[in-house]
Amino acid sequence: MSVFLSTHPRTHSCGALRRDDAGKRVVLTGWVASYRDHGERIFIDLRDRDGVTQVVADRTRLANIHAIADTLRSEWCIGVVGEVRLRGEQLAKAEAGEERKLKTMTNVKIPTGEVEVWIDELEVFSKSDTPPFAIEDDVDTNESLRLKYRYLDLRRPKQQRFLIQRSKVTRTTRDYLSANGFLEIETPFMVKYTPGGARNFLVPSRLNPGSFYALAESPQIFKQLLMVGGYERYFQIVRCFRDEDLRLERQPEFTQIDIEMSFVDEKILQTMMEGLIAALWKDVLGHEVQLPLRRMTYAEAMDKYGVDKPDLRLDLVLCDVSAPSGRSGFKIFEGVVASGGIVKCLRVPGPAEKLSRSMLDGLSDFAKSFGVKGVAFARVQEGGAWQAPFAKSFSDAARDEVNRIAGAVPGDTLIFVAEKAKVANTCLGAIRLHIGDKLGLIRRGEWQFMWLTDPPLFEVDDATKEIAAAHHPFTSPRVEDEGLLDSEPEKVLARAYDLVLNGVEVGGGSIRIHRSDLQARLFKTLRISEEDQRAKFGFLLDAFKFGPPPHGGIAFGLDRLAMLITGAESLRDVIAFPKTQKGSDLMTECPTPVSKKQLDELFIQVRPDLPK
């Protein structure tokens, strides 16, 4: 067994050495990232999670060390002892100390590029087979292969940087919240199954045959119970579970920064959370976030941007031109308005040549996925006239009014969608982002935060007119809207809020209902019977009989926050061991079947007609 580590404890990481360290004797450990045999000297790039240092084995100094270095290969794990020297120092001395020679030896691409370590001792801790792909940032390898060998993929500098920054996010979160009086309290993973919301993973109970736990999709009910228990300020960095179809931004297990506060209103809670966001961006990225953050109502967001999470790095806005379109003489627009729909317009500033005809024609196909049959467009000419197939069908007065509402000037292009309000907003909002991306109008590198406020409390099914909670049934309505609960529930707005960053929802929450009478009215509006109330939420309703405080909370998606902070392309890049889009782990090859003995212990049988 090697005694190297007991006699030579590591002194520096591979990213720590600088010019001022020249002359020091150091111990480094890590992996061979690359090696170059130059005859008398072998140059090795030694890598750990902190960076890379060049180490040198010189035959004329120590032939035995050079011989060992000659056997090294990529990804061998080694330790070295040696002297820190300026790169090219030996060469410069041999050539009368020419400063120019030293400068040409510096590697400006890495922080340690001015120095190298001349090896006096070298220990091989372990050898490596040839890796299935190169351990480098711009690796051109199928993602499935990288996930199968995830432990190798995790050695890539970019991947390590992602996880290091994620770790900084959690550390700063704990520091900030603890400094502001929050207690970190754990809640159960295995909970009571309650129908509704996301599909739960089920866990069979061996001690209670035929009964199951559900894996918690969030700690929502428990954190509210902690408020009843008098803990006032709670947080938890918690794993949550949802058995849903996966996509780029979704994993079956994910992490939330979960927070709840007593004796607060929206402004108090949001101000506290803004401090957390400012601390994260300052500590992790060195960026100063300007506070307070912008606030925008749901109604304004839908009207101007077509979505409830607008990307404010793009200045294009939508406008409603239903009024002039409804009396324009253009039968298609008039028909949509007469049937209760709307006409929305997007102005794209000139020159018109930026938007090619082929790009505009392609918008109709783009819109079909949103249930829109077609997209109309017009180019604005001198004097406000339109160049468009339908221009002659559109009255001059209505056209001039549309130009005024849109702020159109010659050279601009107007894009129209006429449909039901929800469909028109969603479609044109997507077109806004599509065109912004194609034309390079999105200001990359900016951080555009905003609070979305006052969303609808309920969702109404267009076909059945059935009402469902847009968030969860404990979200409080606005005080001024409580009188509408019984008569016009579709008009009730919620005391809910989302934090949006660059068009991505990174957190959401609400002020909760703490009054029994108001909770009963909400359940009545949702047509949840007393029997169902008891079955789903009985223990919470019982707790609320004992003096619950006013309270509210929020949950941030840690994976999503980390993805945005690091600039990663997907959530999988900021999760150490992610699942594929089918929910499988290619590295451990799970999920897997289990033995009949295990199933018998759980009183479970597997159907013989399972799909292959």
C-alpha positions as CSV (number, residue, x, y, z in Angstrom):
1,M,0.0,0.0,0.0
2,S,1.3,3.5,-0.9
3,V,2.5,5.8,1.8
4,F,2.6,8.7,-0.5
5,L,-0.4,10.5,0.9
6,S,0.6,10.0,4.5
7,T,4.1,11.5,3.9
8,H,3.0,14.0,1.2
9,P,-0.4,15.6,2.0
10,R,-1.6,17.8,-0.8
11,T,-0.6,21.4,-0.5
12,H,-2.5,23.0,-3.5
13,S,-5.2,22.3,-5.9
14,C,-4.4,22.1,-9.6
15,G,-6.0,25.5,-10.2
16,A,-4.3,27.4,-7.3
17,L,-0.7,28.1,-8.3
18,R,0.4,31.5,-9.6
19,R,3.5,33.5,-10.5
20,D,4.1,34.4,-6.8
21,D,4.4,30.7,-5.9
22,A,7.6,30.2,-7.9
23,G,10.3,28.5,-5.8
24,K,7.8,26.7,-3.5
25,R,7.8,22.9,-3.1
26,V,4.3,21.6,-3.6
27,V,2.3,18.4,-3.7
28,L,-0.5,18.1,-6.3
29,T,-2.9,15.2,-7.0
30,G,-5.3,14.6,-9.9
31,W,-5.8,13.0,-13.3
32,V,-3.7,13.1,-16.4
33,A,-5.6,15.3,-18.8
34,S,-2.9,15.2,-21.5
35,Y,0.8,14.5,-21.8
36,R,3.4,15.5,-24.4
37,D,6.7,13.7,-24.9
38,H,9.3,16.1,-26.1
39,G,12.2,13.7,-25.7
40,E,14.2,15.0,-22.7
41,R,11.1,16.3,-21.1
42,I,7.6,15.0,-20.7
43,F,4.9,17.7,-20.1
44,I,1.7,16.6,-18.3
45,D,-1.5,18.6,-17.8
46,L,-2.6,17.5,-14.3
47,R,-6.3,18.2,-13.7
48,D,-8.6,18.2,-10.6
49,R,-12.0,19.9,-10.1
50,D,-10.2,23.3,-9.5
51,G,-8.3,23.5,-12.7
52,V,-5.1,22.4,-14.6
53,T,-1.4,22.7,-13.8
54,Q,1.4,21.7,-16.2
55,V,3.9,19.4,-14.5
56,V,7.3,18.4,-16.1
57,A,9.4,15.2,-15.9
58,D,13.0,16.0,-17.0
59,R,15.3,13.1,-17.9
60,T,18.5,15.0,-17.2
61,R,17.4,15.8,-13.6
62,L,15.7,12.5,-12.6
63,A,15.8,9.7,-15.1
64,N,13.7,7.4,-12.9
65,I,10.9,10.0,-12.7
66,H,11.0,10.5,-16.5
67,A,10.8,6.7,-16.9
68,I,7.6,6.5,-14.8
69,A,6.1,9.6,-16.6
70,D,6.8,7.9,-19.9
71,T,4.3,5.1,-19.0
72,L,1.4,7.5,-18.1
73,R,-1.8,7.7,-20.1
74,S,-4.9,9.8,-20.1
75,E,-7.1,9.7,-16.9
76,W,-4.5,7.9,-14.8
77,C,-4.8,9.1,-11.2
78,I,-1.4,10.4,-9.9
79,G,0.3,12.5,-7.3
80,V,3.4,14.6,-7.7
81,V,5.9,16.4,-5.5
82,G,8.0,19.2,-7.1
83,E,9.2,22.8,-7.4
84,V,7.1,25.5,-8.9
85,R,8.9,27.4,-11.7
86,L,8.0,30.0,-14.1
87,R,7.2,28.5,-17.5
88,G,10.3,28.5,-19.7
89,E,12.5,29.5,-16.7
90,Q,15.2,26.8,-17.5
91,L,15.2,27.8,-21.2
92,A,15.5,31.5,-20.4
93,K,18.4,30.9,-18.1
94,A,20.2,28.9,-20.8
95,E,19.6,31.8,-23.2
96,A,20.7,34.8,-21.0
97,G,17.4,35.2,-19.3
98,E,15.5,36.6,-22.3
99,E,12.1,37.9,-21.0
100,R,10.6,37.4,-24.5
101,K,11.2,33.7,-24.1
102,L,9.3,33.5,-20.8
103,K,6.3,35.4,-22.3
104,T,6.0,33.0,-25.2
105,M,5.9,30.1,-22.8
106,T,2.9,31.4,-20.9
107,N,-0.5,29.7,-21.5
108,V,-3.0,32.6,-21.3
109,K,-5.9,30.2,-21.5
110,I,-5.6,29.0,-18.0
111,P,-5.1,30.8,-14.6
112,T,-2.0,28.7,-13.9
113,G,-0.5,29.4,-17.3
114,E,2.6,31.3,-16.0
115,V,3.9,28.4,-13.9
116,E,4.8,24.7,-14.0
117,V,5.9,22.1,-11.5
118,W,9.1,20.2,-12.0
119,I,8.6,16.7,-10.6
120,D,10.8,15.3,-7.9
121,E,8.5,12.4,-6.9
122,L,5.7,10.8,-8.8
123,E,3.1,8.2,-7.6
124,V,0.6,6.4,-9.7
125,F,-2.5,5.8,-7.5
126,S,-4.4,4.0,-10.2
127,K,-4.4,3.3,-14.0
128,S,-7.3,3.9,-16.4
129,D,-8.6,2.1,-19.4
130,T,-9.0,4.2,-22.5
131,P,-12.1,6.4,-21.9
132,P,-15.1,5.9,-24.3
133,F,-14.9,9.6,-25.1
134,A,-12.5,12.5,-24.5
135,I,-12.7,14.2,-21.2
136,E,-13.0,17.7,-22.5
137,D,-15.6,20.5,-22.7
138,D,-16.4,20.5,-26.4
139,V,-16.8,16.7,-26.6
140,D,-18.7,15.5,-29.7
141,T,-20.3,12.5,-28.1
142,N,-23.8,11.1,-28.0
143,E,-25.5,12.2,-24.8
144,S,-26.6,8.6,-24.0
145,L,-23.0,7.5,-24.0
146,R,-22.1,10.4,-21.6
147,L,-24.9,9.5,-19.3
148,K,-23.9,5.8,-19.3
149,Y,-20.4,6.8,-18.2
150,R,-21.6,9.8,-16.1
151,Y,-18.8,9.5,-13.6
152,L,-16.4,10.3,-16.5
153,D,-18.6,13.0,-17.9
154,L,-18.5,14.6,-14.4
155,R,-14.7,15.1,-14.8
156,R,-15.2,17.5,-17.7
157,P,-14.2,21.1,-16.5
158,K,-17.5,22.6,-17.7
159,Q,-19.5,20.0,-15.9
160,Q,-17.5,20.5,-12.7
161,R,-18.0,24.2,-13.0
162,F,-21.8,23.7,-13.3
163,L,-22.0,21.6,-10.1
164,I,-19.6,23.9,-8.2
165,Q,-21.8,26.9,-9.0
166,R,-24.9,24.9,-8.0
167,S,-23.2,24.2,-4.6
168,K,-22.6,27.9,-4.2
169,V,-26.3,28.5,-4.8
170,T,-27.3,26.2,-2.0
171,R,-24.6,27.5,0.4
172,T,-25.6,31.1,-0.2
173,T,-29.3,30.2,0.2
174,R,-28.7,28.6,3.6
175,D,-26.5,31.5,4.7
176,Y,-29.0,34.2,3.7
177,L,-32.1,32.5,5.0
178,S,-30.5,31.5,8.3
179,A,-29.3,35.1,8.8
180,N,-32.8,36.3,8.4
181,G,-34.4,34.0,11.0
182,F,-35.4,31.1,8.9
183,L,-35.2,27.5,10.3
184,E,-34.2,24.6,8.1
185,I,-36.7,21.9,8.9
186,E,-37.2,18.5,7.1
187,T,-40.6,17.2,6.1
188,P,-41.6,13.6,5.1
189,F,-40.9,12.2,1.6
190,M,-43.5,9.4,2.1
191,V,-46.8,11.0,2.5
192,K,-50.6,10.4,2.2
193,Y,-51.8,10.1,-1.4
194,T,-54.2,12.9,-2.3
195,P,-55.8,12.8,-5.8
196,G,-55.3,15.8,-8.0
197,G,-52.3,17.7,-9.2
198,A,-49.3,15.9,-10.6
199,R,-49.2,12.1,-10.7
200,N,-47.5,10.7,-7.7
201,F,-45.0,7.9,-7.4
202,L,-46.4,5.2,-5.1
203,V,-44.5,3.2,-2.5
204,P,-46.0,0.0,-1.2
205,S,-46.1,-0.5,2.6
206,R,-44.9,-4.0,3.6
207,L,-46.2,-3.5,7.1
208,N,-49.6,-2.3,5.9
209,P,-50.5,-4.8,3.1
210,G,-52.4,-3.2,0.2
211,S,-51.7,0.3,1.3
212,F,-49.3,2.8,-0.3
213,Y,-47.4,5.9,0.5
214,A,-47.0,8.6,-2.1
215,L,-43.7,10.4,-2.7
216,A,-44.3,14.0,-2.0
217,E,-44.5,16.3,-5.0
218,S,-43.9,19.2,-2.6
219,P,-43.9,19.9,1.1
220,Q,-46.9,22.3,0.7
221,I,-49.2,20.9,3.4
222,F,-46.4,20.2,5.9
223,K,-44.9,23.7,5.6
224,Q,-48.4,25.2,6.3
225,L,-48.7,22.9,9.4
226,L,-45.3,24.3,10.5
227,M,-46.8,27.8,10.4
228,V,-49.7,26.5,12.6
229,G,-47.0,25.1,14.9
230,G,-45.5,28.5,15.4
231,Y,-42.2,28.2,13.5
232,E,-42.9,31.5,11.6
233,R,-40.0,31.2,9.1
234,Y,-39.2,27.8,7.5
235,F,-37.1,26.7,4.6
236,Q,-35.9,23.5,3.1
237,I,-33.8,22.5,0.2
238,V,-35.9,19.5,-0.6
239,R,-36.2,16.7,-3.1
240,C,-39.7,16.4,-4.8
241,F,-41.1,13.7,-7.0
242,R,-43.6,13.7,-9.9
243,D,-44.4,10.8,-12.2
244,E,-44.9,12.9,-15.3
245,D,-43.9,12.7,-18.9
246,L,-40.4,14.2,-19.1
247,R,-38.9,16.9,-21.3
248,L,-35.7,19.1,-21.3
249,E,-36.7,21.1,-18.2
250,R,-38.3,18.2,-16.3
251,Q,-37.0,15.3,-14.2
252,P,-38.9,12.8,-12.1
253,E,-37.0,13.9,-9.1
254,F,-36.1,17.5,-8.7
255,T,-35.1,20.0,-6.0
256,Q,-36.9,23.0,-4.6
257,I,-35.9,25.8,-2.3
258,D,-39.1,25.7,-0.3
259,I,-40.0,28.7,1.9
260,E,-42.9,29.7,4.2
261,M,-43.4,32.8,6.4
262,S,-46.0,33.8,8.9
263,F,-47.4,37.3,9.5
264,V,-46.6,38.6,6.0
265,D,-48.3,40.0,3.0
266,E,-47.1,39.8,-0.6
267,K,-44.8,42.8,-0.4
268,I,-43.0,41.6,2.8
269,L,-42.4,38.1,1.4
270,Q,-41.4,39.4,-2.1
271,T,-38.9,41.9,-0.6
272,M,-37.3,39.1,1.5
273,M,-37.0,36.9,-1.6
274,E,-35.5,39.7,-3.6
275,G,-32.7,39.9,-1.0
276,L,-32.1,36.2,-1.6
277,I,-31.9,36.6,-5.4
278,A,-29.5,39.6,-5.0
279,A,-27.3,37.5,-2.7
280,L,-27.2,34.6,-5.1
281,W,-26.3,36.7,-8.1
282,K,-23.7,38.6,-6.1
283,D,-22.0,35.6,-4.5
284,V,-22.1,33.2,-7.5
285,L,-21.7,35.5,-10.5
286,G,-20.5,38.8,-9.0
287,H,-23.5,40.6,-10.5
288,E,-25.4,43.4,-8.8
289,V,-29.2,42.9,-9.1
290,Q,-31.0,46.2,-9.0
291,L,-33.8,46.2,-6.4
292,P,-36.7,46.3,-6.1
293,L,-37.6,44.0,-9.0
294,R,-40.2,45.0,-11.6
295,R,-43.8,44.0,-11.0
296,M,-46.3,43.2,-13.7
297,T,-49.9,42.0,-13.4
298,Y,-51.0,38.8,-15.2
299,A,-53.4,40.9,-17.3
300,E,-50.6,43.2,-18.5
301,A,-48.3,40.3,-19.3
302,M,-50.9,38.5,-21.4
303,D,-51.9,41.8,-23.2
304,K,-48.3,42.9,-24.0
305,Y,-46.5,39.6,-24.3
306,G,-49.1,36.8,-24.7
307,V,-47.6,34.7,-21.9
308,D,-47.4,34.8,-18.1
309,K,-43.6,34.6,-18.1
310,P,-42.4,37.2,-20.6
311,D,-38.8,37.5,-21.7
312,L,-38.1,41.2,-21.1
313,R,-34.8,41.0,-22.9
314,L,-36.9,41.5,-26.1
315,D,-38.5,44.8,-26.6
316,L,-41.2,43.7,-29.0
317,V,-44.8,43.9,-27.6
318,L,-48.2,42.8,-28.7
319,C,-51.2,45.1,-29.0
320,D,-54.9,44.5,-29.2
321,V,-56.4,45.8,-32.5
322,S,-59.8,44.1,-32.2
323,A,-61.8,47.4,-32.2
324,P,-60.6,48.7,-35.5
325,S,-60.3,45.2,-37.0
326,G,-63.9,44.5,-36.1
327,R,-65.1,47.3,-38.4
328,S,-62.4,47.2,-41.0
329,G,-64.4,45.5,-43.8
330,F,-62.0,42.6,-43.7
331,K,-64.4,39.7,-43.3
332,I,-62.1,37.2,-41.6
333,F,-61.1,39.7,-38.8
334,E,-64.7,40.9,-38.4
335,G,-66.0,37.4,-38.1
336,V,-63.5,36.5,-35.3
337,V,-64.3,39.7,-33.4
338,A,-68.1,39.1,-33.8
339,S,-67.8,35.6,-32.4
340,G,-66.0,36.8,-29.3
341,G,-62.4,36.5,-30.4
342,I,-59.7,39.1,-30.6
343,V,-57.2,40.3,-33.2
344,K,-53.7,40.8,-31.8
345,C,-50.8,42.5,-33.7
346,L,-47.1,42.4,-33.3
347,R,-45.0,45.3,-34.7
348,V,-41.5,44.4,-35.9
349,P,-39.5,47.5,-36.5
350,G,-38.0,48.1,-40.0
351,P,-36.2,47.9,-42.2
352,A,-38.6,45.4,-43.8
353,E,-35.8,43.5,-45.4
354,K,-34.9,42.0,-42.0
355,L,-38.0,39.9,-42.2
356,S,-37.8,37.9,-45.5
357,R,-40.9,36.8,-47.3
358,S,-40.0,33.1,-46.7
359,M,-39.7,33.8,-42.9
360,L,-43.1,35.5,-42.9
361,D,-44.8,32.7,-45.0
362,G,-43.4,30.1,-42.6
363,L,-45.2,31.7,-39.6
364,S,-48.5,30.1,-40.7
365,D,-47.0,26.6,-40.3
366,F,-45.4,27.7,-37.0
367,A,-48.8,28.8,-35.8
368,K,-50.6,25.5,-36.6
369,S,-49.2,23.8,-33.5
370,F,-51.1,26.4,-31.4
371,G,-54.4,25.7,-33.2
372,V,-54.2,28.8,-35.4
373,K,-55.2,28.3,-39.1
374,G,-53.1,31.2,-40.4
375,V,-51.1,34.3,-39.8
376,A,-51.5,37.6,-41.7
377,F,-48.9,40.2,-42.2
378,A,-48.5,43.7,-43.7
379,R,-45.5,45.9,-44.5
380,V,-46.0,49.5,-43.7
381,Q,-45.3,51.9,-46.6
382,E,-44.9,55.7,-46.9
383,G,-48.0,57.5,-45.7
384,G,-49.1,54.5,-43.6
385,A,-50.4,52.4,-46.5
386,W,-50.0,48.6,-46.3
387,Q,-48.4,46.1,-48.7
388,A,-50.5,43.0,-47.9
389,P,-52.7,40.6,-49.8
390,F,-55.7,41.8,-47.7
391,A,-54.8,45.6,-47.9
392,K,-57.6,46.4,-50.3
393,S,-60.2,44.8,-48.1
394,F,-59.1,46.8,-45.0
395,S,-60.6,50.3,-44.7
396,D,-58.2,53.2,-44.6
397,A,-59.7,54.5,-41.4
398,A,-59.3,51.1,-39.6
399,R,-55.8,50.7,-41.1
400,D,-54.7,54.1,-39.7
401,E,-56.1,53.2,-36.3
402,V,-54.2,50.0,-36.3
403,N,-51.0,51.9,-37.2
404,R,-51.6,54.3,-34.4
405,I,-52.2,51.6,-31.8
406,A,-49.2,49.6,-32.9
407,G,-47.0,52.7,-33.2
408,A,-46.2,51.6,-36.8
409,V,-44.0,53.7,-39.1
410,P,-42.9,53.2,-42.7
411,G,-40.5,50.2,-42.9
412,D,-42.2,48.3,-40.1
413,T,-43.9,44.9,-40.5
414,L,-47.2,44.1,-38.7
415,I,-48.1,40.5,-37.9
416,F,-51.7,39.5,-37.0
417,V,-53.3,36.6,-35.3
418,A,-57.2,36.5,-35.1
419,E,-58.5,33.8,-32.7
420,K,-60.0,33.3,-29.2
421,A,-58.1,35.4,-26.7
422,K,-56.1,32.6,-25.1
423,V,-55.1,31.1,-28.4
424,A,-54.3,34.4,-30.0
425,N,-52.1,35.5,-27.1
426,T,-50.3,32.2,-26.8
427,C,-49.6,32.0,-30.5
428,L,-48.5,35.5,-31.1
429,G,-46.4,35.4,-27.9
430,A,-44.6,32.4,-29.3
431,I,-44.1,34.2,-32.7
432,R,-42.7,37.2,-30.8
433,L,-39.9,35.0,-29.3
434,H,-39.4,33.1,-32.6
435,I,-38.8,36.3,-34.5
436,G,-36.7,37.8,-31.8
437,D,-34.5,34.8,-31.9
438,K,-34.2,34.7,-35.7
439,L,-33.4,38.4,-35.9
440,G,-31.0,38.5,-33.0
441,L,-33.2,41.0,-31.1
442,I,-33.0,39.2,-27.7
443,R,-30.3,40.9,-25.6
444,R,-28.2,37.9,-24.5
445,G,-26.2,38.4,-21.3
446,E,-28.9,40.5,-19.5
447,W,-30.7,39.4,-16.4
448,Q,-34.3,40.6,-16.6
449,F,-36.3,39.7,-13.4
450,M,-39.9,40.4,-12.8
451,W,-42.7,39.5,-10.4
452,L,-45.9,38.4,-12.1
453,T,-48.8,39.2,-9.8
454,D,-52.6,38.9,-9.6
455,P,-53.2,35.9,-11.8
456,P,-56.7,34.3,-12.0
457,L,-57.6,32.2,-8.9
458,F,-59.5,29.6,-11.0
459,E,-59.2,28.0,-14.4
460,V,-62.4,27.6,-16.4
461,D,-62.7,24.8,-19.0
462,D,-64.0,26.4,-22.2
463,A,-66.0,23.3,-23.2
464,T,-67.5,22.1,-19.9
465,K,-67.3,25.4,-18.0
466,E,-66.0,23.5,-15.0
467,I,-63.9,25.4,-12.5
468,A,-60.6,24.2,-11.0
469,A,-58.0,25.8,-8.8
470,A,-55.3,27.4,-10.9
471,H,-52.8,26.9,-8.1
472,H,-54.0,24.9,-5.1
473,P,-57.2,25.2,-3.1
474,F,-55.4,27.0,-0.2
475,T,-54.4,30.1,-2.3
476,S,-56.1,33.2,-1.0
477,P,-58.2,35.4,-3.3
478,R,-57.6,39.1,-3.4
479,V,-59.5,40.8,-0.6
480,E,-61.4,43.0,-3.0
481,D,-62.5,40.0,-5.0
482,E,-63.9,37.9,-2.2
483,G,-67.4,39.1,-3.0
484,L,-67.2,37.5,-6.5
485,L,-66.5,34.0,-5.3
486,D,-70.2,32.9,-5.4
487,S,-71.4,35.0,-8.3
488,E,-68.5,35.5,-10.8
489,P,-65.6,33.2,-9.7
490,E,-63.9,33.5,-13.2
491,K,-63.2,37.1,-12.4
492,V,-61.5,36.4,-9.0
493,L,-57.8,37.1,-8.9
494,A,-55.4,35.3,-6.6
495,R,-52.9,36.6,-4.1
496,A,-50.3,34.6,-6.0
497,Y,-47.0,35.5,-7.6
498,D,-44.3,34.1,-9.8
499,L,-40.7,35.1,-10.1
500,V,-39.8,35.2,-13.8
501,L,-36.2,35.5,-15.2
502,N,-35.6,35.9,-18.9
503,G,-38.8,34.2,-19.8
504,V,-38.5,31.3,-17.4
505,E,-40.5,30.9,-14.3
506,V,-38.0,30.2,-11.5
507,G,-40.3,30.4,-8.5
508,G,-43.9,30.7,-7.5
509,G,-46.1,31.0,-4.4
510,S,-49.0,32.6,-2.8
511,I,-50.6,34.0,0.4
512,R,-52.6,31.2,1.9
513,I,-56.1,31.1,3.2
514,H,-56.1,30.9,7.0
515,R,-59.8,31.7,7.7
516,S,-62.1,28.8,7.9
517,D,-65.1,30.7,6.5
518,L,-63.2,31.8,3.4
519,Q,-61.8,28.3,2.9
520,A,-65.3,26.8,3.1
521,R,-66.5,29.3,0.4
522,L,-63.6,28.3,-1.9
523,F,-64.3,24.6,-1.5
524,K,-68.0,25.3,-2.3
525,T,-67.0,27.2,-5.5
526,L,-64.7,24.3,-6.5
527,R,-67.6,21.9,-5.7
528,I,-65.5,19.8,-3.3
529,S,-67.8,18.0,-1.0
530,E,-67.3,17.9,2.7
531,E,-66.5,14.2,2.4
532,D,-63.8,14.9,-0.2
533,Q,-62.5,17.7,1.9
534,R,-62.0,15.3,4.8
535,A,-60.5,12.6,2.6
536,K,-58.0,14.8,1.0
537,F,-57.2,17.5,3.5
538,G,-58.8,16.5,6.8
539,F,-55.6,16.8,9.0
540,L,-54.9,20.3,7.6
541,L,-58.4,21.5,8.1
542,D,-58.3,20.1,11.7
543,A,-55.1,22.0,12.3
544,F,-56.7,25.2,11.0
545,K,-59.2,25.1,13.9
546,F,-56.5,26.0,16.3
547,G,-55.5,29.6,15.6
548,P,-53.6,29.5,12.2
549,P,-51.5,32.6,11.6
550,P,-51.7,34.6,8.3
551,H,-49.0,33.1,6.2
552,G,-47.6,32.7,2.7
553,G,-44.8,31.1,0.9
554,I,-42.9,30.4,-2.3
555,A,-40.8,27.6,-3.9
556,F,-37.9,28.1,-6.3
557,G,-36.8,25.4,-8.7
558,L,-33.2,24.9,-7.7
559,D,-32.4,22.9,-10.8
560,R,-33.8,25.7,-13.0
561,L,-32.1,28.4,-11.1
562,A,-28.8,26.6,-11.4
563,M,-29.3,26.0,-15.2
564,L,-29.8,29.8,-15.7
565,I,-27.0,30.9,-13.5
566,T,-24.5,28.5,-15.1
567,G,-25.7,29.0,-18.7
568,A,-26.2,25.3,-19.0
569,E,-28.3,24.0,-21.9
570,S,-30.6,21.7,-19.9
571,L,-31.4,20.6,-16.4
572,R,-29.4,17.4,-16.9
573,D,-26.2,19.5,-17.0
574,V,-26.7,20.8,-13.4
575,I,-27.9,17.5,-11.9
576,A,-25.1,15.1,-10.9
577,F,-26.9,11.9,-11.9
578,P,-29.9,12.8,-14.1
579,K,-32.5,10.6,-15.7
580,T,-33.3,10.4,-19.5
581,Q,-36.5,11.6,-21.0
582,K,-37.9,8.1,-20.4
583,G,-37.1,8.4,-16.7
584,S,-34.2,5.8,-16.9
585,D,-30.7,5.9,-15.5
586,L,-28.4,4.6,-18.2
587,M,-25.4,4.4,-15.8
588,T,-27.1,2.1,-13.2
589,E,-29.6,0.6,-15.7
590,C,-32.6,1.4,-13.6
591,P,-35.5,1.0,-13.2
592,T,-35.3,-2.8,-13.3
593,P,-37.7,-5.7,-12.6
594,V,-37.6,-7.2,-9.1
595,S,-37.8,-10.8,-7.9
596,K,-41.0,-12.6,-7.1
597,K,-39.8,-12.9,-3.5
598,Q,-39.7,-9.1,-3.1
599,L,-43.1,-8.7,-4.7
600,D,-44.6,-11.4,-2.4
601,E,-43.2,-9.5,0.6
602,L,-45.2,-6.5,-0.6
603,F,-48.3,-8.5,-1.5
604,I,-48.0,-7.3,-5.1
605,Q,-48.5,-9.2,-8.4
606,V,-47.2,-8.1,-11.8
607,R,-49.7,-8.4,-14.6
608,P,-48.6,-11.0,-17.3
609,D,-49.7,-8.7,-20.1
610,L,-47.4,-5.8,-19.4
611,P,-46.3,-3.9,-22.5
612,K,-42.8,-4.8,-23.7
